[in-house]
Amino acid sequence: MDRIEKIVIYKTKSQRSALEYRLYIENLKKQDDVYFSVHYIIDRNGNVVNIIPEREVSIHDGNDLHINYITISLLVLEDEKGEFSKETVGKLLERLVKKYHLNIDTDVIIKDTN
């Protein structure tokens, strides 16, 4: 990616750990018609897995392909009550916003996939 303009956070319910979800995404590669990746996965226990480098494109939005080329994507795994590691997500978000000179109020998109 030439520039990072946004951070998109996908929240989804899952009992998987970040590592288990990473393996799930890896297995999607075996299917010809499925394209999905994210830069980071954060599980409800605060574990973070970086799947691809920040400057590589992740295919996370099939409706708006342009957004894939200008965003860093985070997948936040929630428990059945919608709880997740707010502290870990906050720290990662703070680091990325600072690193790429973004505004947390205008440059962060949250999408609930539940």
Secondary structure, 3 states (H helix, E strand, C coil): CCCCCEEEEEEEECCCCHHHHHHHHHHHCCCCCCCCCCCEEECCCCCEEECCCCCCCCCCCCCCHHHHCCEEEEEEEECCCCCCCHHHHHHHHHHHHHHCCCCCCCCEEEEECC
